[in-house]
Amino acid sequence: MIKLMYITNNEEVAEIAENAGVDRIWIDLEVNGKEERQKNMDTVKSRHKIEDVGKIKKVLTKSELLVRVNSIYEKSKEEIDRVVNQGADIVMLPYFKTVEEVKKFINLIDGRCKTMLLVETPEAVDKIDEILNLKGIDEVHIGLNDLHLGYKKKFMFELLTDGTVEYLCKKFKEHGITQYGFGGISRLGTGELPAEDILTEHYRLGSKAAILSRSFCNTDKIKDLEEIKELFDNGVQEIRNMEKKLQSYNEKQFLENKKKITDIINNIVNSK
């Protein structure tokens, strides 16, 4: 089954998500440069604090705690040390462009927890072989938001149809990275590009992780804990039920879905 990840620094929501079967709770500390890159975009810009790492760690009993730090800067050592000391299971490096940045990140983690790279710049894609040759990378995720901006695409899921995501997934496998994923999914039955079609593409490409998007359960708008619990319980169960079906899909079915999403994405792009 795909590892489902959800971004929150709210203890009650984290417990609800964990009990519903979400595999990873995600604390998002990245702020450096993000506002400028994603200006005028309806994207999630979290305002989490380092103290949230320890706060959320205390309430988790099964789910892993994933923390996205800032890209490498002058205070990276201090930030990473504090995150690791508060109990992060996985630390994610975003928006890197050079091999040297990844080397520094791996050295700063120093084997104290798992490392995850967020590939979201064209420069990282260009150097992907050199990057993946480094020792100490546990997982990789493809960040569709910033990557599609870097390539000046109109729609982030264009990266599924132009070969970028498929190319990267192939590279991960070639370098022995078995735990990789891309982007996120909303509730099944929703989305401009239907979530069930994206989930099917995850399986075709061997992806092992996806973010549950803000539209899956937007806690900025929904405050009632019972309603949040119902959304998580039902939504995660629907995904797991579909995954059971996908495990028996053959190549023809996966390719039919690929053609379907290509047509939908092309229509979306042409209408923008």
N, C-alpha and C positions, 0 to 999 in steps of 0.2 A: 504494500500500500504506500501511496505517496505521503511524505511527511508534510502535514499541513501546518502553516505558520500564521500567527496572528499578532499584530502590533497593538500593544496596550501597556500602560503603566498603572492601570487600575486593578487593585488586588481582587476585588469581587468579580470583575469581568475575567481576569486571568483564571480564577478558580472555575468559573462557569465554562470557559473555553477548554480548560484542561479536562474537566469532567465529561465534556461532550466528545472528547477524543482528539483535540488539537494537540499536535506533537510538540510544538515549540511556541513559547511565548517570546515576543520580540520587543526588546527595549531599543528605541531609536535615538541615539545621541547625535546623529549627524546634523550639523547646522552650517558648517563652513562652506560657503559658496552655493549652497543649495537653493536659497531664495532667488539668487540672481539667475541660476541656470533654468529654474522652472517658473520663472516669472510669468504671471498671467495664465498659468495652468492650474486646473482643478486637481491638484495632487496633494497627497498627505504630507504635511510638514509638521512633524511631531515636535513637541516641546518637552521632551523627557529630560530628566536630570540623572547624573551618576548615582545619586542616592536611591533612585528607583530600582537599580539593579538589585541591591540588597533587600529592598522592600518586597519586590516580586519573588525573589529567590525563596524567601521565608514561607510563602504560601503554596509553592509548587511541590508536589510529591511525585509526579510521574513525568510531566512535560519537561523538556530541556529549556534552558534560558539562553536565548540568542541575543547578543548585543551588537548593534552596528555602531562603531566608533566613527570619528571623523577620519577623512583621508589624512595621509601623513603630513604632520606639521610640527612646529617647534615644541608643542606640549604633548606629543603622541605618547611618549614613554610614561609620563605622569597619568594620562588618561587611561591607557591600557592597564597599567599596574593597579589603578583603583578599581577598574571594571573586573579584572581577574580576581582581585582580593575580595570583592563582594560576591563572588560565586558564579560568574558567567561560565556556562558550559561551552559555548561557542562564541568567538568574537569574529565579526565580519568587517573586512576592509572594503570601503566603497571608493569609487571614482579615482582609481589609480590609473596612471598612464605609462609608467616605466617599470622595468624589471627591478630597479634599485628600490623603489617604494615597496614592492612586495617582499624583497629580501629583508628590508628593515622591519616590516611588519612581522614576518616570521621570527626574526631574531628577538623582537620585543615580546612576543608571546612566549618564546623559549620553551615550548612543549607543555606549558601550564594548563592549557585547555585546547579545544579543537579550533582550527582556523578555517574561515570561509572567505573566499574572494568573491566580490560582486563585480562582475565584468560588465561595465556600462560606459566605456569610452571606445571610440574607434581605434585609438592608440593601443589600448590593451588587446583588442582583437588582432591588430597587426603583429603584435609581439607574443601571441598566445603560446606558441611552441616554446619559446625561450622562458616564458613565465612558468608554464606547466612542468618544465624540466627541473624547477627548484624543488628541493626536498622540504617537507613540512606543510604542504597544502592538503588539508583534509577534505574540503568540499568547495564547490563553486556554484554560484548562482548568476544567471544572466539578468541584468536590470534593464528591462525593456524601455522604461520611461526615458532615462538619460541617454541610453544608447540610440534610440530612434531620433532624439533631438540632435545627437552628435552626427548622425548620418543625414540630418535635415529631411526626415520622413514626415509625412502628414499624420500617420496613425501608428501607434506603437506596435501593433500586431503585424504591420507590414514586414517586420523582421522574421515572421514565420513564413512569409511567402517569397522573400527575396533570397532565401538560402542562408541567412546569417545565423539563425538559431540552430539550424541543422548542421552547419559547418562547425560551430562551436561544440555542439554535443558530440560530434564525431571526434573532435580533438580531445575532449575530456576522456572519452573511452580509450583512445589511442594511448593516452598518457596514464592510464590506470586509475583515473578518477571515476569511481562508481557512484558517488553521491553528488548529483548535480541536479539543478532545476532551473526554471525560468519564470519570470513574471508572476502573475497571480490569477485567481479565478473568483468570480462572484457566485451567488447562489445559482444552482442549476435552474434552467428555465428563464434566466435573466441575462442581460448583457447585449450590447450592440453586436458583438460577436458572441453567440451563445456559449455559456460556460461549459456545457456538456461537450461541445465541439473542441474547445480548448483543452479540456481534460483528456479527450481522446487523443489529441496531438501530443500531450505529455507522455502518454503511454507509447505512442508510435516512436517517439524519440528517446525513450528510455529514461525520461526525467523522473527524479525521485522526490521532488519538493516543489511546493507552490505556496504562495502567500494567499491567505483569505483576504480579499480586497476590502476596502472600506465599505463598498456597497453590499458586501456579504452581511455585515452588521455594523451600521454606522452609529457608534455610541455617542457621537456628538449630537445626534438628533434623538436617539432612543435612550431614555434614561431608566425606564422601568426594568428592573432586574429579571422579573418573571418573563417579560417579553424577550429580553436578551437571551435568557436561558432557552426559551422555546426556539428562537431563531438558530442558535448554535446546535441544540440537540437535533432538530429536524434537518438543518442544512448539512451538517457533517454526516449524518446518517444517509442522506440522499447521495452524497458524494461517494461514500463507502459502498453503497449498493450498486452504483454505476461502475465503480472500479471492479467489482466482482464480475460484471458483464464484460468489461474491457479485457479482463485477463484471458478470455476465450476468443477474442477477436483474431481474425486471420489477416494476412497482408492485404488482401483485396478490400476488406472493410476499412482498414486504416487508410489506404490510398484513396478510397471513396470519400472519406472524411476530409482528407487533405485537399482534395479537389473542391469539396464543398466550402471549406473555410477560405480557400484562395478566391473563389467567386465572391463570397461575402465581403472579404477584405478589399478586393478590387472595386466593388460597388461602393463601399464606404469611402475609399480614397477618391474615387471619381466624383463623389458628391460633395467633397470638402472644398 
